[in-house]
C-alpha cells in the first residue's frame, strides 16, 4: 500500500484561493477513484470472486480480511447487491 507523504508544517500557499485551487481538483480525483473502487468491488462481488471455496461469508467479509477492516460504504454496497446506496 502506498503511504501518503506527511504534510509540510507550513503550506506553500499564501492565500486561500491558491489553497482552494489545490483542494478542488484533488477532491474530484478522490471521488473518481472512490467511484472506480466501488464499481470494481461490485463486479468482484457479482462474480463472487471473494468466495474461493473458503469460509468467507460475503464481499465485505473478504475486504475486511484483506485489509483488516471493511468500510461502511463497502458494507452498504455488499448488502445492496452491488448497487451503491
Phi, psi and omega per residue, in radians:
X1 nan 2.398 3.128
X2 -1.415 2.317 3.105
X3 -1.712 2.428 3.109
X4 -1.319 2.506 3.099
X5 -1.190 2.555 3.101
X6 -1.128 2.539 3.111
X7 -1.251 2.494 3.097
X8 -1.163 2.681 -3.127
X9 -1.101 -0.487 3.101
X10 -2.264 2.272 3.140
X11 -1.304 2.509 -3.116
X12 -1.372 0.237 -3.130
X13 -1.925 2.166 -3.085
X14 -1.449 -0.421 -3.084
X15 -2.218 2.827 -3.073
X16 -1.142 -0.550 3.140
X17 -1.093 -0.757 3.121
X18 -1.180 -0.655 3.106
X19 -1.151 -0.785 3.098
X20 -1.089 -0.617 3.125
X21 -1.146 -0.420 3.061
X22 -1.455 -0.657 -3.081
X23 -1.204 -0.812 -3.008
X24 -1.025 -0.928 3.138
X25 -1.186 -0.566 3.110
X26 -1.122 -0.728 3.093
X27 -1.066 -0.687 3.089
X28 -1.125 -0.705 3.112
X29 -1.140 -0.700 3.110
X30 -1.123 -0.773 3.119
X31 -1.072 -0.730 3.126
X32 -1.111 -0.789 3.129
X33 -1.130 -0.691 3.123
X34 -1.122 -0.748 3.096
X35 -1.050 -0.800 3.141
X36 -1.094 -0.741 3.100
X37 -1.031 -0.801 -3.136
X38 -1.126 -0.679 3.090
X39 -1.113 -0.733 3.111
X40 -1.125 -0.755 3.118
X41 -1.113 -0.723 3.124
X42 -1.064 -0.749 3.120
X43 -1.169 -0.733 3.104
X44 -1.048 -0.738 3.123
X45 -1.166 -0.770 3.127
X46 -0.998 -0.690 3.130
X47 -1.411 -0.095 -3.062
X48 0.974 0.655 3.128
X49 -1.094 -0.350 -3.126
X50 -1.367 -0.343 -2.996
X51 -1.215 -0.977 3.054
X52 0.817 0.406 3.115
X53 1.245 0.255 -3.126
X54 -1.728 -2.942 -3.124
X55 -1.586 0.149 3.138
X56 -1.184 2.397 -3.034
X57 -1.650 -0.379 -3.060
X58 -2.853 3.014 3.076
X59 -1.131 -0.711 3.101
X60 -1.070 -0.678 3.097
X61 -1.124 -0.735 3.098
X62 -1.048 -0.806 3.139
X63 -1.083 -0.720 3.116
X64 -1.061 -0.764 3.126
X65 -1.147 -0.673 -3.095
X66 -1.179 -0.647 -3.065
X67 -2.195 0.086 3.072
X68 1.610 -0.146 3.111
X69 -2.871 2.699 3.073
X70 -1.991 2.398 3.127
X71 -1.324 2.743 3.117
X72 -1.062 -0.682 -3.139
X73 -1.068 -0.779 3.139
X74 -1.127 -0.627 3.098
X75 -1.133 -0.705 3.113
X76 -1.142 -0.767 3.107
X77 -1.056 -0.762 -3.128
X78 -1.066 -0.778 -3.109
X79 -1.262 -0.411 -3.097
X80 -1.622 0.134 3.123
X81 1.275 0.552 3.069
X82 1.679 0.014 3.118
X83 -1.781 2.144 3.099
X84 -1.142 2.221 -3.110
X85 -1.632 nan nan
